[in-house]
Amino acid sequence: MVSVAIPMAAYGVELPAAKQVRDTRVSQMHNDHVIDSKSKEEIGSSLKDLPRSFWILLTNPAFMLITLAGAAEGLSTSGFATFMPKLIQNQFGTTAAWASILGGIVAVPGAAGGQLASGYLCKRLNLKVRGMLRLIIIVCLLAAILDVCVWIRCEQDTIVGVNSQYSISYTDKLPNLESRSCNSNCSCSSEFYQPVCSDQHVHYFSPCHAGCQGYNADRSKYTNCSCLTEYEGYSPQNASTTVTSGKCQESCLLLYIFLPVLLFAIFFRFAQSPPALSVTLRCIHDKQRTFALGIQWFVVRLMGTVPGPIMFGSVIDSSCLIWQEKCGEKTSCWIYDNALLSRNFFIIVFAVKITTSILFVIAYKLYKPPVEKSVSYVVSNGTKSGLSTLDDDSSCNGSEILDQQSTVTVL
């Protein structure tokens, strides 16, 4: 912090050309004519002016809608980032560490690329408030469409007692890890998940649930597993009664389809950030920018990034099949229903993204640009003089810096 603070302290209160830029900037403040020139100068001049400044922001529909949209986006993005590794781990059978690495490999370039690209488009196309709102709406809708990537998943493992019966003769409702005749003498507990894999690529919750009676430490295999013979697909001719520690190694290439689609989903998800921030700063008065950003980020934290992971966690927990229990209380989820996990994850990210898009559409409809102002100008390095209009859609950076030798008079 100190290494950053010292260079920052070397800067002055403002850059040399800041006053000139402010004086010649074309206002894009929402409904500019409702605040007279005297009121503009008094905004933020004292602490007792705080309620009035807050009221001005509160009655600015463009600012308020963009703030609410930012809160919704913060809710979605924070939950998305928090639980994306868990989604990858469960849907594609990777380890937790590898899922986190894959998530980072995709998220960092996707987010950075989206922000850089949208910022460049704003500058290149000379977009003003309305143009940037149109860009935001487009990228939000594209991100919502690409959120369907969460439906991509590998086929869920067959886990006996969880999503498959021990035998065709059993008709109990699944999941059901209660003792069967093949393991009734083992007193199996579901407190610890220790998956094992049979030669038929069928999972059992633990060696105990597979009815295993021996263990070969050299080969990491459990032997004499009596429950294997009860399984519907068991064939004595080509299968044994041994199981191997760990999950079965399944081949699934859908991960390599999921990751590129996720990359573009993140790209468009973050592409709305730069223009949204720019619109926020342009639709309010210059003297309210610091105060407005403080209010906006407070709302985004309060309604978005703080409750986001909690909401996503609750939705994901509703997809759990088998819980770890300690002292009769649920602690963490051992096994998820992959189809239900995809559905729940998609519903929340898609619903929030559509809500964000609707808020930006309403902001676009309610935003009222300032009335065009006619100006007369005289160019000192020539004899030309005339009457012109300054259009609020004339430049990307929101300012018209006139020649220092020109004189400007608002009619």
Secondary structure, DSSP 8 states (H G I E B T S, - for coil): -HHHHHHHHTS-SS-TTHHHHHHH-----TTGGGS-HHHHHHTTSSGGGHHHHHHHHHT-HHHHHHHHHHHHHHHHHHHHHHHHHHHHHHHH---HHHHHHHHHHHHHHHHHHHHHHHHHHHHHTT--HHHHHHHHHHHHHHHHHHGGGGG-------EETTTB-SSTT----SS-----TTTTTS---SSS---EEETTS-EESSTTTTT--EEETTTTEEE--GGGGGSTT--TTT--S-EEES-------THHHHHHHHHHHHHHHHHTHHHHHHHHHHSS-GGGHHHHHHHHHHHHIIIIITHHHHHHHHHHHTTEEEEEEETTEEEEEEEE-HHHHHHHHHHHHHHHHHHHHHHHHHHHHH------EEEEEE-TTSS-EEEEEE-TTS-SSS-----TT-EEEE-
